[in-house]
Amino acid sequence: MLHQHPPPTGPRASGRLASSRLPSRGGIQKRNTTPARVDKDGDLVMDQAGTNGRASGRGRGAAIRGSARTRRTGASESLRARTSRPTRTGIDPSAIQKAVLRGMGSSETAPRGPRSSLRNVRGRGSTRPIDEAWDQITVKGFKQSKAAANPGGGISELIAFLERKATHPDAPETVQIKKSRLEGDALIISVRPEDTSKIERLNNFQFAGATLGIEVSRSQTSEPLASDADSETPNTINVLKSVLSRRYNTDAKLLDLSQLGTDPELVNIGMFSTTSRESKFFPALMKICNSIFTTVHAKEEAIVSVSLANNALTTIASVTTLSQTFPALKNLDLSNNKFKNLTALEGWRWKFRKLDQLILTGNPIETEVPTYKDDILKWYPTLTTLNTRQIRSLEDARAAMSSKIPIPILGPSFRDEAAISENFVREFFPAYDGDRTALVNGYYDAQSTFSISINLSAPHTTERTNQKLPGWEAYLRKSRNLTKITHPPSRMSRLYTGTESIRDGFTTLPVTRHPDLMAEPQKWCVECHTIPGLPDPTGQSSSGVGGLMVMVHGEFAEVDVLTGQSTATRSFDRTFVLGPGGGVGGIRVACDTLVLRQYGGHDAWRPEAEDSASIPTTQAQHQISVPAGFALSGPGKTEEQVQKEVLAVELSKGTGMTLEFSGLCLEQCGWDLEGAAASFEQAKVCLHALST
């Protein structure tokens, strides 16, 4: 019989006695020095100290690490408490960044009131104070989308879609949805007040086949300065209108927004007393300007110059709405602020397209980035004066605007053969507007393909800024934009092949009306080139047959079938590959690719300078007879011979010479079309002189 030792005594006895009362299964067991601790949910607590002050984690150093961590945490909390406390001037030099408009340029004592630390730059990775309000937006309609069948009901996909679409490609910061919750069939999201309008414009957007409905709480957006402590919002708006009235110089057309932090009316109402009011101040100011000047023309006539000097701005993040309200501004004063680099001004890059004078004196950027002037000149091609010094003449500025691309704009290149593509273009678009079924039967066959693509990133004209841009609901399901559609089955399903498929695709597209090619030629740009080796649908030529590639750029109007009125105007780019076949005029459309974009006007293809010596190629001057197969690829004919025949046809159209004499003239000039044309003109002058 084993000798039983007496129970231990001392401070550790209680732990052993507690463990000894448990049934033993034999073997070596770990000593449990402290009772297990659980939280209110009954889960075991693994990282907190026991009742005796010793950490429950493994190892004897746990208690030391825990106490050290506690000391560090306490120290950091104390440091944050000290650094976030405002000074008597209202500006704390030890804080990371302060509010953009709080105490701007003011050396006086700030009005007393609750203040909190706020990051000036609301960019990526920035945090938001816990006391700042968020705007709530209701999103409906996503339950009917295809994404609703995904795990989670498509919520994460919807949030990612809204953030991506609301963020402009050139914006310095992204739109972020901070909170979201589901209430029935609606998703309630929380965003920053300055991002509300960006989300709101996504109303009626298509998401995974469903139309989204965006509703904004007007209690926060229509009264941008409302807060829990401010029940006199109408009075606040009247104060802002009074500030604008005092600071507007009618004669100079100047809006002086300098030293806003010392404005007595703004200080009296505590405009910068809280972070929430502070962040909403400048957008509210611009909103009032929009209500006063309701059209683009009115803004251009009323405001020519704006001063934001002496406002302690470190970035333009809080005042970026100025470029949206007054995009045609000519003079801008940003002197005596705290801009350190070009990143602080990135949000206004390429914005003020008529800016003539810019002042940046008194900013750290002058010493920290000495070469910033070179970038400023690129950002604003019309700029002539920087920091009150002329940097280029008005003529140079105009030249910079006209030569903003390195390659000059030339006229269209149209190398037609026997007016094949010319006749095709003349007949195709009236038929497309009138009878698409007959059009398909006349030009397309079983091997023909058609696809449509939407280019949402193409620039659009600024002439229709005040008009709402038309949506793309009628085209999205058919769009084959390969940068967006990456799944192979989806790509193939959106490629229409054969007459039946193409006819179905044509008939489901909106009714259109294209401009008359002869009456309004400036709205069209048509180019044509020959292409060899086009697959022969009959299989008779293994090397392929010659064809034409016709590229058409223009515009059309969508027409309401019931009223006959135009509902939207769009720009398009359409490329045809034509080859010999059994269609109208002995040709077939092998491939038809249509790209749609927002209306962009027709200035893009307007030539910068007309060359009087060049031969007009868009319209034939002389009707010539072209033998069958001439200037076309065929068995036993080299590509070089085909190109020479094409040049002979072009010269004959411009001069009226026969194909034989055109070939001889080109041969003497080394097959240089322009040289042959000049030689013909010189010979014609000599013959005219001899005859007289």
C-alpha positions as CSV (number, residue, x, y, z in Angstrom):
1,M,0.0,0.0,0.0
2,L,1.4,3.3,-1.1
3,H,2.2,5.9,1.5
4,Q,-0.2,8.8,1.5
5,H,1.5,12.1,1.8
6,P,-0.3,14.8,3.8
7,P,-2.1,17.5,1.8
8,P,0.1,20.5,1.0
9,T,-0.3,23.7,2.8
10,G,0.5,27.3,1.8
11,P,-0.8,29.7,-0.8
12,R,-0.8,27.0,-3.6
13,A,-2.8,24.5,-1.6
14,S,-6.2,25.7,-2.8
15,G,-5.4,25.1,-6.4
16,R,-4.1,21.5,-5.8
17,L,-7.0,20.6,-3.5
18,A,-9.4,21.9,-6.2
19,S,-7.8,19.7,-8.8
20,S,-7.5,16.7,-6.6
21,R,-11.3,16.6,-6.1
22,L,-11.7,15.9,-9.9
23,P,-11.8,12.3,-11.0
24,S,-8.5,11.1,-12.3
25,R,-8.0,8.9,-15.3
26,G,-4.4,8.0,-14.4
27,G,-1.1,9.1,-16.0
28,I,0.6,12.4,-15.8
29,Q,-1.7,15.4,-15.7
30,K,-0.9,19.1,-16.1
31,R,-1.2,21.0,-12.9
32,N,-3.9,23.7,-13.1
33,T,-2.9,26.5,-10.9
34,T,-5.9,28.7,-11.5
35,P,-9.5,28.1,-12.3
36,A,-10.5,28.5,-15.9
37,R,-12.0,31.9,-16.8
38,V,-14.9,32.3,-19.2
39,D,-16.6,35.3,-20.6
40,K,-20.3,36.1,-20.4
41,D,-21.0,33.8,-23.3
42,G,-19.3,30.9,-21.7
43,D,-16.3,31.0,-24.0
44,L,-12.8,30.3,-22.5
45,V,-10.7,33.4,-22.1
46,M,-7.2,32.7,-23.3
47,D,-5.5,36.1,-23.1
48,Q,-6.5,37.7,-19.8
49,A,-4.9,37.5,-16.4
50,G,-6.2,35.2,-13.7
51,T,-7.6,36.2,-10.4
52,N,-4.2,36.1,-8.8
53,G,-2.8,38.6,-11.3
54,R,-0.9,36.0,-13.3
55,A,-1.6,35.8,-17.1
56,S,-3.4,32.7,-18.2
57,G,-1.4,32.4,-21.4
58,R,1.3,29.8,-21.7
59,G,4.8,30.5,-20.4
60,R,5.9,32.5,-17.5
61,G,6.5,35.6,-19.6
62,A,2.9,36.0,-20.4
63,A,2.2,38.1,-17.3
64,I,5.2,40.3,-18.1
65,R,4.1,40.7,-21.7
66,G,0.5,41.5,-20.7
67,S,1.6,44.1,-18.2
68,A,3.9,45.7,-20.7
69,R,1.2,45.7,-23.3
70,T,-1.1,47.4,-20.8
71,R,1.5,50.0,-20.0
72,R,2.0,50.7,-23.7
73,T,-1.7,50.9,-24.4
74,G,-2.2,53.2,-21.5
75,A,0.7,55.4,-22.6
76,S,-0.6,55.6,-26.2
77,E,-4.1,56.4,-25.0
78,S,-2.7,59.2,-22.8
79,L,-0.6,60.5,-25.7
80,R,-3.6,60.6,-28.0
81,A,-5.6,62.4,-25.3
82,R,-2.9,65.0,-25.1
83,T,-2.3,65.5,-28.8
84,S,-6.0,65.7,-29.7
85,R,-6.6,68.4,-27.1
86,P,-7.1,71.8,-28.9
87,T,-4.8,74.7,-28.1
88,R,-5.9,78.2,-27.4
89,T,-5.6,79.2,-31.0
90,G,-7.7,76.3,-32.2
91,I,-4.7,74.9,-34.2
92,D,-2.7,72.0,-32.7
93,P,0.7,71.8,-34.3
94,S,1.3,68.2,-33.0
95,A,-1.8,66.7,-34.6
96,I,-1.3,64.9,-37.9
97,Q,-3.7,67.0,-40.0
98,K,-6.4,69.4,-39.0
99,A,-9.7,70.4,-40.7
100,V,-9.4,72.0,-44.1
101,L,-11.3,75.1,-43.2
102,R,-11.0,75.3,-39.4
103,G,-9.5,78.6,-38.4
104,M,-8.3,79.2,-42.0
105,G,-5.6,81.8,-41.9
106,S,-6.8,83.0,-38.5
107,S,-4.4,84.0,-35.7
108,E,-7.2,84.9,-33.3
109,T,-8.6,82.8,-30.6
110,A,-11.0,80.2,-32.0
111,P,-14.6,80.1,-30.7
112,R,-14.9,77.8,-27.8
113,G,-16.8,74.6,-28.3
114,P,-16.4,70.9,-28.8
115,R,-13.5,70.1,-31.1
116,S,-12.1,66.9,-32.3
117,S,-9.0,65.8,-34.2
118,L,-9.7,65.4,-37.9
119,R,-7.6,64.3,-40.8
120,N,-7.4,67.0,-43.4
121,V,-7.0,64.7,-46.4
122,R,-9.8,62.2,-46.9
123,G,-7.9,59.9,-49.1
124,R,-7.2,56.3,-49.2
125,G,-6.5,54.9,-45.8
126,S,-7.7,57.9,-43.9
127,T,-9.8,57.5,-40.8
128,R,-13.0,59.3,-40.0
129,P,-13.8,60.8,-36.6
130,I,-16.4,58.9,-34.6
131,D,-18.4,62.1,-34.0
132,E,-18.9,62.8,-37.7
133,A,-22.3,62.0,-39.3
134,W,-22.7,59.8,-42.3
135,D,-25.3,60.2,-45.0
136,Q,-27.6,57.2,-45.5
137,I,-28.7,56.1,-48.9
138,T,-31.3,53.5,-49.8
139,V,-30.5,51.1,-52.7
140,K,-33.4,49.1,-54.2
141,G,-33.9,46.8,-57.1
142,F,-30.8,44.6,-56.6
143,K,-32.9,41.7,-55.4
144,Q,-34.0,41.2,-59.0
145,S,-30.4,41.0,-60.2
146,K,-28.5,37.8,-61.2
147,A,-26.1,38.5,-58.3
148,A,-28.9,38.0,-55.8
149,A,-28.4,34.2,-56.2
150,N,-24.8,34.5,-55.1
151,P,-23.8,33.6,-51.5
152,G,-24.7,36.5,-49.3
153,G,-27.4,37.7,-51.6
154,G,-25.0,39.7,-53.8
155,I,-24.5,42.4,-51.2
156,S,-20.7,42.4,-51.5
157,E,-20.9,42.5,-55.3
158,L,-23.4,45.4,-55.1
159,I,-21.2,47.4,-52.7
160,A,-18.1,46.9,-55.0
161,F,-20.2,47.9,-58.0
162,L,-21.3,51.1,-56.4
163,E,-17.9,52.1,-55.2
164,R,-16.3,51.4,-58.6
165,K,-19.0,53.3,-60.6
166,A,-19.1,56.3,-58.2
167,T,-15.3,56.8,-58.3
168,H,-14.1,58.9,-61.3
169,P,-11.0,57.6,-63.0
170,D,-9.1,60.9,-62.4
171,A,-10.3,61.4,-58.8
172,P,-7.6,61.5,-56.2
173,E,-9.6,59.5,-53.7
174,T,-12.1,56.6,-54.0
175,V,-15.7,56.5,-52.9
176,Q,-16.0,54.2,-49.9
177,I,-19.1,52.7,-48.4
178,K,-18.4,52.5,-44.7
179,K,-21.5,50.7,-43.3
180,S,-24.4,48.8,-44.8
181,R,-27.4,46.9,-43.5
182,L,-30.3,45.1,-45.1
183,E,-33.8,46.2,-44.5
184,G,-36.3,44.0,-46.4
185,D,-35.6,44.4,-50.1
186,A,-33.5,47.5,-49.6
187,L,-29.8,48.0,-48.7
188,I,-29.1,51.0,-46.5
189,I,-25.5,52.3,-47.0
190,S,-23.6,55.0,-45.2
191,V,-21.2,57.2,-47.1
192,R,-19.4,60.5,-46.6
193,P,-21.5,63.6,-47.3
194,E,-19.1,64.6,-50.1
195,D,-19.7,61.3,-51.8
196,T,-23.5,61.4,-51.6
197,S,-24.0,63.0,-55.0
198,K,-21.6,60.5,-56.6
199,I,-23.7,57.6,-55.4
200,E,-27.0,59.4,-56.2
201,R,-26.1,59.8,-59.9
202,L,-26.1,55.9,-60.1
203,N,-29.9,56.0,-60.0
204,N,-31.3,53.8,-62.8
205,F,-27.9,52.2,-63.4
206,Q,-28.0,48.5,-64.5
207,F,-26.5,46.0,-62.0
208,A,-26.3,42.4,-63.1
209,G,-29.4,42.8,-65.3
210,A,-31.5,44.8,-62.8
211,T,-32.2,48.5,-62.5
212,L,-31.1,50.1,-59.3
213,G,-33.1,52.7,-57.4
214,I,-31.1,55.2,-55.3
215,E,-32.9,57.3,-52.7
216,V,-31.1,59.8,-50.5
217,S,-32.3,61.0,-47.2
218,R,-33.2,64.6,-48.0
219,S,-33.0,65.6,-44.3
220,Q,-29.2,65.4,-44.7
221,T,-28.6,66.3,-48.3
222,S,-31.0,69.2,-48.8
223,E,-29.8,70.8,-45.5
224,P,-26.1,70.1,-45.7
225,L,-25.3,72.1,-42.5
226,A,-27.9,70.5,-40.3
227,S,-26.7,68.9,-37.1
228,D,-28.0,67.8,-33.8
229,A,-27.0,71.1,-32.2
230,D,-28.2,73.3,-35.1
231,S,-31.9,73.7,-35.4
232,E,-31.7,77.0,-37.3
233,T,-30.5,75.7,-40.7
234,P,-32.4,78.3,-42.7
235,N,-30.7,81.0,-40.8
236,T,-27.3,79.3,-41.6
237,I,-28.1,79.3,-45.3
238,N,-29.0,83.0,-45.1
239,V,-25.6,83.6,-43.4
240,L,-23.8,81.8,-46.3
241,K,-25.7,83.8,-48.8
242,S,-24.7,87.0,-47.0
243,V,-21.1,85.9,-47.0
244,L,-21.2,85.3,-50.7
245,S,-22.9,88.6,-51.3
246,R,-20.2,90.5,-49.3
247,R,-17.4,88.7,-51.0
248,Y,-18.5,89.1,-54.6
249,N,-17.1,91.9,-56.6
250,T,-19.5,92.6,-59.5
251,D,-17.2,94.8,-61.5
252,A,-14.2,92.5,-61.3
253,K,-16.4,89.4,-61.4
254,L,-14.3,88.1,-58.5
255,L,-15.5,85.8,-55.7
256,D,-13.2,86.4,-52.8
257,L,-13.1,83.3,-50.5
258,S,-9.8,84.2,-48.8
259,Q,-9.3,84.1,-45.0
260,L,-12.7,82.4,-44.4
261,G,-11.5,81.4,-40.9
262,T,-11.7,85.0,-39.7
263,D,-15.0,85.9,-41.3
264,P,-17.1,87.3,-38.4
265,E,-20.4,85.9,-39.6
266,L,-19.0,82.4,-40.0
267,V,-17.3,82.6,-36.6
268,N,-20.4,83.8,-34.9
269,I,-22.5,80.8,-36.0
270,G,-19.7,78.4,-35.1
271,M,-19.2,77.2,-38.6
272,F,-15.9,75.5,-37.8
273,S,-16.9,74.4,-34.3
274,T,-17.5,70.7,-35.2
275,T,-16.0,68.4,-37.7
276,S,-19.3,67.6,-39.3
277,R,-20.2,71.2,-40.0
278,E,-16.7,71.9,-41.1
279,S,-16.7,69.2,-43.8
280,K,-20.0,70.3,-45.2
281,F,-19.2,74.0,-45.3
282,F,-17.6,74.4,-48.7
283,P,-19.9,72.0,-50.6
284,A,-22.9,73.9,-49.2
285,L,-21.3,77.2,-50.3
286,M,-21.0,75.8,-53.9
287,K,-24.5,74.4,-53.7
288,I,-25.8,77.9,-53.0
289,C,-23.8,79.2,-56.0
290,N,-25.4,76.6,-58.2
291,S,-28.9,77.8,-57.0
292,I,-27.9,81.4,-57.8
293,F,-26.3,80.7,-61.2
294,T,-28.4,78.0,-62.7
295,T,-26.8,77.7,-66.2
296,V,-23.2,77.2,-67.4
297,H,-23.4,80.5,-69.3
298,A,-24.6,82.4,-66.2
299,K,-21.6,81.1,-64.2
300,E,-19.1,82.0,-66.9
301,E,-20.5,85.5,-67.1
302,A,-20.7,86.1,-63.4
303,I,-17.5,84.5,-62.0
304,V,-14.2,84.9,-63.8
305,S,-11.9,84.9,-60.8
306,V,-11.8,83.1,-57.4
307,S,-9.5,83.6,-54.5
308,L,-8.8,80.9,-51.9
309,A,-5.7,82.6,-50.4
310,N,-4.8,82.5,-46.7
311,N,-6.9,79.5,-45.9
312,A,-4.2,77.1,-44.5
313,L,-5.2,74.5,-47.1
314,T,-2.9,71.5,-47.3
315,T,-4.8,69.9,-50.1
316,I,-7.8,70.8,-52.3
317,A,-9.8,67.8,-51.0
318,S,-12.3,70.0,-49.1
319,V,-12.7,72.6,-51.9
320,T,-12.6,70.3,-54.9
321,T,-16.2,71.1,-55.8
322,L,-15.0,74.5,-57.0
323,S,-14.0,72.9,-60.3
324,Q,-17.5,71.4,-60.7
325,T,-19.3,74.6,-60.0
326,F,-17.1,76.9,-62.0
327,P,-15.3,74.8,-64.6
328,A,-14.6,77.8,-66.9
329,L,-12.7,79.8,-64.3
330,K,-10.0,82.0,-65.8
331,N,-8.1,83.3,-62.7
332,L,-7.4,81.4,-59.5
333,D,-5.5,82.6,-56.4
334,L,-4.2,79.8,-54.1
335,S,-1.5,81.9,-52.4
336,N,-0.4,81.6,-48.8
337,N,-1.7,78.1,-48.2
338,K,0.2,74.9,-47.2
339,F,0.5,73.0,-50.5
340,K,3.7,71.0,-50.3
341,N,3.6,69.1,-53.6
342,L,1.7,68.5,-56.8
343,T,-0.2,65.6,-55.2
344,A,-2.1,68.2,-53.1
345,L,-3.4,69.7,-56.3
346,E,-3.9,66.5,-58.2
347,G,-7.7,66.7,-58.0
348,W,-7.7,69.8,-60.2
349,R,-5.5,68.4,-62.9
350,W,-7.0,69.0,-66.3
351,K,-10.0,70.6,-64.7
352,F,-10.1,74.4,-65.4
353,R,-9.8,74.2,-69.2
354,K,-9.9,78.0,-69.6
355,L,-7.6,78.9,-66.8
356,D,-5.4,81.9,-67.7
357,Q,-3.8,83.0,-64.4
358,L,-2.8,81.0,-61.4
359,I,-1.1,82.2,-58.1
360,L,0.7,79.7,-55.9
361,T,3.1,82.1,-54.1
362,G,3.6,81.6,-50.3
363,N,3.2,77.8,-50.5
364,P,5.9,75.2,-49.5
365,I,5.7,73.7,-53.0
366,E,7.9,76.6,-54.3
367,T,10.9,75.4,-52.3
368,E,10.1,71.7,-52.0
369,V,9.3,71.1,-55.7
370,P,11.2,73.7,-57.7
371,T,10.2,72.1,-61.0
372,Y,6.4,72.2,-60.3
373,K,5.9,74.9,-63.0
374,D,6.6,72.4,-65.8
375,D,3.8,70.2,-64.7
376,I,1.5,73.1,-64.1
377,L,2.0,74.1,-67.7
378,K,1.0,70.7,-68.9
379,W,-2.0,70.6,-66.7
380,Y,-3.4,73.9,-68.0
381,P,-2.6,74.4,-71.7
382,T,-4.3,77.9,-71.7
383,L,-2.3,79.2,-68.7
384,T,-0.3,82.3,-69.6
385,T,0.5,83.8,-66.1
386,L,1.9,81.9,-63.1
387,N,2.6,83.8,-59.9
388,T,2.0,87.1,-61.6
389,R,4.7,86.4,-64.2
390,Q,4.0,85.7,-67.8
391,I,5.1,82.2,-68.7
392,R,4.0,82.2,-72.3
393,S,2.1,84.4,-74.7
394,L,-1.5,84.1,-75.7
395,E,-0.4,82.9,-79.1
396,D,1.7,80.1,-77.6
397,A,-1.2,79.1,-75.4
398,R,-3.5,78.8,-78.4
399,A,-0.8,76.9,-80.2
400,A,-0.5,74.5,-77.2
401,M,-4.2,73.9,-77.3
402,S,-4.3,73.2,-81.0
403,S,-1.2,70.9,-80.8
404,K,-2.3,69.1,-77.7
405,I,-1.6,65.8,-79.5
406,P,1.8,65.2,-81.2
407,I,0.2,63.9,-84.5
408,P,-1.8,66.5,-86.5
409,I,-5.3,65.7,-87.5
410,L,-5.4,64.8,-91.2
411,G,-8.3,64.2,-93.6
412,P,-9.7,60.7,-94.0
413,S,-7.9,58.1,-96.1
414,F,-10.3,56.7,-98.7
415,R,-8.8,54.2,-101.1
416,D,-11.9,52.9,-102.8
417,E,-12.1,50.7,-105.8
418,A,-14.8,51.3,-108.5
419,A,-16.8,53.2,-105.8
420,I,-17.7,49.9,-104.1
421,S,-17.4,51.1,-100.5
422,E,-18.8,54.6,-101.5
423,N,-22.0,53.1,-102.8
424,F,-22.2,50.7,-99.9
425,V,-22.1,53.5,-97.3
426,R,-24.6,55.6,-99.2
427,E,-27.1,52.7,-99.2
428,F,-26.4,51.0,-95.9
429,F,-27.3,53.7,-93.3
430,P,-30.6,54.8,-94.9
431,A,-31.6,51.1,-95.0
432,Y,-30.5,50.6,-91.4
433,D,-32.8,53.5,-90.4
434,G,-35.6,52.3,-92.6
435,D,-35.8,48.5,-93.2
436,R,-33.2,46.5,-91.3
437,T,-34.7,43.1,-92.4
438,A,-34.2,43.9,-96.0
439,L,-30.7,45.2,-95.2
440,V,-29.7,41.9,-93.6
441,N,-31.1,39.9,-96.5
442,G,-29.2,42.1,-99.0
443,Y,-25.7,42.2,-97.5
444,Y,-25.3,39.4,-94.9
445,D,-25.0,35.6,-95.3
446,A,-24.6,32.5,-93.2
447,Q,-20.9,33.3,-92.4
448,S,-21.4,37.0,-91.6
449,T,-20.8,38.2,-88.0
450,F,-22.1,41.2,-86.1
451,S,-21.2,42.5,-82.6
452,I,-22.0,45.6,-80.6
453,S,-19.8,47.2,-77.9
454,I,-20.3,50.1,-75.5
455,N,-17.3,52.3,-74.7
456,L,-18.2,54.0,-71.4
457,S,-14.8,55.7,-71.0
458,A,-14.8,57.7,-74.2
459,P,-14.9,61.5,-73.6
460,H,-18.2,63.3,-74.4
461,T,-18.9,66.8,-75.5
462,T,-19.3,69.6,-73.0
463,E,-22.0,71.3,-75.0
464,R,-24.7,69.3,-73.2
465,T,-23.4,69.5,-69.7
466,N,-26.8,70.5,-68.3
467,Q,-28.6,67.6,-70.0
468,K,-28.8,64.2,-68.4
469,L,-26.8,61.6,-70.3
470,P,-28.9,58.9,-71.8
471,G,-28.6,55.4,-70.3
472,W,-27.5,52.2,-72.0
473,E,-30.3,49.8,-70.9
474,A,-31.1,48.8,-74.5
475,Y,-27.5,47.8,-75.3
476,L,-25.9,46.5,-72.1
477,R,-27.2,42.9,-72.5
478,K,-25.8,42.8,-76.1
479,S,-22.5,44.6,-75.4
480,R,-19.4,42.5,-76.3
481,N,-16.8,44.9,-74.8
482,L,-13.9,42.5,-74.5
483,T,-12.3,44.5,-71.7
484,K,-15.4,43.9,-69.6
485,I,-16.7,40.6,-70.9
486,T,-13.9,38.1,-70.1
487,H,-15.8,34.8,-69.8
488,P,-15.5,32.9,-73.1
489,P,-19.1,31.6,-73.2
490,S,-20.4,35.1,-72.6
491,R,-18.2,36.4,-75.4
492,M,-19.5,33.8,-77.9
493,S,-23.1,34.3,-76.9
494,R,-22.9,38.0,-77.8
495,L,-21.4,37.4,-81.3
496,Y,-24.3,37.3,-83.8
497,T,-23.5,34.9,-86.7
498,G,-25.7,34.3,-89.8
499,T,-28.6,36.1,-91.2
500,E,-31.2,34.9,-88.7
501,S,-29.1,35.8,-85.7
502,I,-28.1,39.2,-87.1
503,R,-31.6,40.0,-88.1
504,D,-32.8,39.3,-84.5
505,G,-30.0,41.5,-83.1
506,F,-30.8,44.4,-85.4
507,T,-34.6,44.4,-84.7
508,T,-34.1,44.5,-80.9
509,L,-31.9,47.6,-81.1
510,P,-33.6,51.1,-80.8
511,V,-34.9,52.9,-83.9
512,T,-32.3,55.3,-85.2
513,R,-31.9,58.3,-87.6
514,H,-28.5,59.1,-89.1
515,P,-27.6,62.5,-90.6
516,D,-27.8,62.8,-94.4
517,L,-24.4,62.0,-95.8
518,M,-24.7,64.5,-98.6
519,A,-26.4,67.3,-96.7
520,E,-24.2,67.1,-93.5
521,P,-20.9,65.6,-94.6
522,Q,-19.1,67.3,-91.7
523,K,-20.8,64.8,-89.3
524,W,-19.2,61.8,-91.0
525,C,-15.7,60.4,-91.3
526,V,-15.4,57.5,-93.7
527,E,-12.2,55.7,-94.5
528,C,-11.5,52.7,-96.7
529,H,-8.5,50.4,-97.3
530,T,-7.9,47.2,-99.2
531,I,-7.2,44.0,-97.4
532,P,-5.8,40.9,-99.0
533,G,-6.4,37.3,-98.1
534,L,-10.0,37.5,-97.1
535,P,-11.4,33.9,-96.6
536,D,-13.2,32.8,-99.7
537,P,-16.7,31.6,-98.7
538,T,-17.0,29.5,-101.8
539,G,-13.7,27.7,-101.1
540,Q,-12.4,28.2,-104.7
541,S,-9.3,30.2,-103.7
542,S,-7.0,28.8,-101.1
543,S,-5.0,32.0,-100.8
544,G,-8.1,34.1,-100.2
545,V,-9.7,37.0,-102.0
546,G,-9.3,40.7,-101.9
547,G,-11.6,42.8,-99.7
548,L,-12.2,46.2,-98.3
549,M,-12.2,47.5,-94.7
550,V,-14.6,50.5,-94.3
551,M,-14.5,52.5,-91.1
552,V,-17.3,54.9,-90.4
553,H,-17.4,57.4,-87.6
554,G,-20.4,59.6,-87.0
555,E,-23.6,60.1,-84.9
556,F,-27.2,59.1,-84.8
557,A,-30.4,60.0,-83.0
558,E,-32.5,57.4,-81.2
559,V,-36.2,58.0,-82.2
560,D,-39.4,57.4,-80.3
561,V,-41.5,55.1,-82.5
562,L,-44.8,56.7,-81.3
563,T,-43.9,60.4,-81.5
564,G,-41.1,60.3,-84.0
565,Q,-39.1,62.6,-81.8
566,S,-35.4,62.2,-81.0
567,T,-34.8,60.8,-77.4
568,A,-31.0,60.7,-77.4
569,T,-28.0,61.4,-79.5
570,R,-25.0,59.0,-79.6
571,S,-21.7,58.8,-81.4
572,F,-20.6,55.6,-83.0
573,D,-17.7,53.9,-84.7
574,R,-18.6,51.1,-87.2
575,T,-16.2,48.9,-89.1
576,F,-17.2,46.7,-92.0
577,V,-15.1,44.1,-93.8
578,L,-16.5,43.7,-97.3
579,G,-15.8,40.9,-99.7
580,P,-17.1,39.5,-103.0
581,G,-20.4,37.6,-102.6
582,G,-23.9,37.2,-103.7
583,G,-25.3,40.3,-102.1
584,V,-26.3,43.7,-103.5
585,G,-23.7,44.9,-105.9
586,G,-21.9,41.6,-105.7
587,I,-20.5,42.1,-102.2
588,R,-21.1,40.7,-98.8
589,V,-20.5,41.9,-95.2
590,A,-18.1,39.5,-93.7
591,C,-17.8,41.3,-90.4
592,D,-19.7,44.2,-88.9
593,T,-18.5,45.7,-85.6
594,L,-20.4,48.6,-84.0
595,V,-19.0,50.6,-81.1
596,L,-21.3,53.1,-79.3
597,R,-20.3,55.9,-77.0
598,Q,-21.7,59.1,-75.5
599,Y,-22.1,61.9,-78.0
600,G,-18.7,63.5,-78.6
601,G,-19.4,65.8,-81.5
602,H,-17.5,65.7,-84.8
603,D,-14.5,68.0,-84.2
604,A,-12.2,65.1,-83.5
605,W,-11.8,64.3,-87.3
606,R,-11.8,67.9,-88.5
607,P,-8.5,68.4,-90.3
608,E,-6.2,71.0,-88.8
609,A,-5.0,72.3,-92.2
610,E,-6.3,71.7,-95.6
611,D,-3.8,70.7,-98.3
612,S,-4.8,72.3,-101.6
613,A,-2.4,70.2,-103.6
614,S,-3.8,66.9,-102.4
615,I,-6.3,64.9,-104.6
616,P,-9.8,64.8,-103.1
617,T,-10.5,61.1,-102.4
618,T,-13.7,61.2,-100.5
619,Q,-15.7,62.0,-103.7
620,A,-14.6,60.9,-107.2
621,Q,-14.0,63.8,-109.6
622,H,-14.2,61.6,-112.7
623,Q,-16.2,58.5,-113.5
624,I,-13.9,55.8,-114.8
625,S,-14.4,52.3,-116.1
626,V,-12.6,49.7,-114.1
627,P,-12.3,46.2,-115.6
628,A,-13.6,43.2,-113.6
629,G,-11.0,42.0,-111.1
630,F,-8.8,45.1,-111.5
631,A,-7.2,46.3,-108.2
632,L,-8.5,43.1,-106.5
633,S,-6.5,40.1,-105.2
634,G,-6.8,37.0,-107.3
635,P,-5.0,33.8,-108.3
636,G,-1.5,34.5,-109.8
637,K,-1.6,38.2,-108.8
638,T,1.0,39.5,-106.3
639,E,0.2,42.0,-103.6
640,E,2.5,44.5,-105.1
641,Q,0.6,44.4,-108.4
642,V,-2.7,44.9,-106.6
643,Q,-1.3,48.0,-104.8
644,K,-0.1,49.5,-108.1
645,E,-3.5,48.9,-109.6
646,V,-5.2,50.6,-106.7
647,L,-2.9,53.6,-107.1
648,A,-3.8,53.8,-110.8
649,V,-7.5,53.8,-110.0
650,E,-7.0,56.6,-107.5
651,L,-5.0,58.8,-109.9
652,S,-7.5,58.2,-112.7
653,K,-10.4,59.4,-110.4
654,G,-8.5,62.6,-109.6
655,T,-7.2,63.4,-113.0
656,G,-9.5,61.8,-115.5
657,M,-6.7,59.9,-117.2
658,T,-7.2,56.3,-118.3
659,L,-5.9,53.5,-116.2
660,E,-3.1,52.9,-118.7
661,F,-1.8,56.5,-118.7
662,S,-2.2,56.7,-114.9
663,G,0.0,53.6,-114.6
664,L,2.7,55.1,-116.9
665,C,2.6,58.4,-114.9
666,L,3.0,56.5,-111.6
667,E,5.8,54.4,-113.0
668,Q,7.7,57.5,-114.0
669,C,7.2,59.0,-110.4
670,G,8.3,55.8,-108.6
671,W,4.6,54.9,-107.8
672,D,4.3,58.0,-105.6
673,L,0.6,59.1,-105.9
674,E,1.2,62.7,-104.8
675,G,4.2,63.1,-107.1
676,A,2.3,61.7,-110.0
677,A,-0.6,64.1,-109.3
678,A,1.8,67.1,-109.1
679,S,3.5,66.0,-112.4
680,F,0.1,65.8,-114.1
681,E,-0.8,69.3,-112.9
682,Q,2.5,70.6,-114.2
683,A,2.0,68.9,-117.5
684,K,-1.5,70.3,-117.8
685,V,-0.3,73.8,-117.2
686,C,2.4,73.4,-119.9
687,L,0.0,72.1,-122.4
688,H,-2.4,75.0,-121.7
689,A,0.4,77.5,-122.2
690,L,1.4,75.8,-125.6
691,S,-2.2,75.9,-126.8
692,T,-2.5,79.6,-126.1
